[in-house]
Amino acid sequence: MGQRPIYQYQINRSNPDRAVGILLPFNKPVEGKAIADNYASGSIGAGGVFVQSYTTELQSISNLKNLLLTRKGERFMQPNFGTDIYATVFEPNTELTRENLQLSLQDDIEFWLPYIQISEINVIGDLDAYSISIKIRYTVQNSNTERVIIVLANENEIILSEIDNNPTKLAQVGYF
């Protein structure tokens, strides 16, 4: 009688001991600690203040969040880095404005993050709340998982939220 393979969920890490970058937002707690504990400990015991990413996929998602939350002209020595989301909130809420924002977002992501493939961008304006919502469907290069990020923007703030598609996959780890 043949053996049956055993599967379990695993995160794909090329080098699990080396961090690739820092995840956004910066105010997330590190590995179950309270935010105040992170800042109080500094780097004692090899702990860090910020949450680190250990996969290129997680770092790519963090880079996309950074791009979406940055206004054009805000970054020193790189005035074209960022998006026009903040500026669009104060424009007339017309179909042309939403189409221009959609094209602008597509161009900005393709230019600054060429390893992220956009499959769909929907921009919806809310006249009563003076806000816009943006739904971005994308995949990270060399990843088979489609992800969705939602951006809600009004005159006071921009809020990002992710829809978790459970990107983990089953990997064979043995037989029984």
CORNORFEN-V818217 format. One record per pair of residues at least 4 apart in sequence whose C-alpha atoms are under 7 Angstrom apart, sorted by the first residue. I is the first residue (numbers start at 1). GAP is how many residues later the second one is. Records with the same first field share a line. If there is no record, write none. Layout:
BEGIN
I = GAP + GAP
END
This chain:
BEGIN
3 = 172 + 173
4 = 171 + 172
5 = 167 + 169 + 170 + 171
6 = 166 + 167 + 168 + 169 + 170
7 = 163 + 164 + 165 + 166
8 = 162 + 163 + 164 + 165
9 = 159 + 160 + 161 + 162
10 = 158 + 159 + 160 + 161
11 = 157
13 = 41 + 42
16 = 38
18 = 36
19 = 33 + 34 + 35
20 = 33 + 34 + 35 + 36 + 39
21 = 31 + 32 + 38
22 = 28 + 29 + 30 + 31
23 = 28 + 29 + 30 + 36 + 39
24 = 38
26 = 24
27 = 8
28 = 7 + 23
29 = 4 + 5 + 6 + 9
30 = 8 + 20 + 21
33 = 4 + 5
34 = 4
35 = 4
36 = 4
37 = 4
38 = 4 + 10 + 11
39 = 10
42 = 6 + 7
43 = 4 + 5 + 6
53 = 5 + 6
55 = 4
56 = 4
57 = 4 + 83
58 = 4
59 = 4
60 = 4
61 = 4
62 = 4
63 = 4
64 = 4
65 = 4
66 = 4
67 = 15 + 16
68 = 14 + 15
70 = 4 + 12 + 13
71 = 11 + 12 + 13 + 15
72 = 7 + 8 + 9 + 10 + 11 + 12
73 = 6 + 7
74 = 5
75 = 4 + 6
83 = 22 + 25
84 = 4 + 17
85 = 4
87 = 4
89 = 42 + 43 + 64 + 65 + 66
93 = 4 + 32 + 34
94 = 4
95 = 4
96 = 4
97 = 4
98 = 4 + 25
99 = 4
100 = 4
101 = 4
102 = 4 + 19 + 21
103 = 4
104 = 4
105 = 4
106 = 4
107 = 4
108 = 4
109 = 4 + 5
110 = 4
115 = 25 + 26
116 = 22 + 23 + 24 + 25
117 = 21 + 22 + 23 + 24
118 = 19 + 20 + 21
119 = 18 + 19
120 = 16 + 17
121 = 13 + 14 + 15 + 16
122 = 12 + 13 + 14
123 = 9 + 10 + 11 + 12
124 = 8 + 9 + 10
125 = 6 + 7 + 8
126 = 4 + 5 + 6
127 = 4
130 = 24
131 = 22 + 23
132 = 20 + 21 + 22
133 = 18 + 19 + 20
134 = 16 + 17 + 18
135 = 13 + 14 + 15 + 16
136 = 12 + 13 + 14
137 = 9 + 10 + 11 + 12
138 = 8 + 9 + 10
139 = 4 + 6 + 7 + 8
145 = 22
147 = 16 + 18
148 = 14 + 15
149 = 11 + 12 + 13 + 14
150 = 10 + 11 + 12
151 = 7 + 8 + 9 + 10
152 = 6 + 7 + 8
153 = 4 + 5 + 6
154 = 4
END
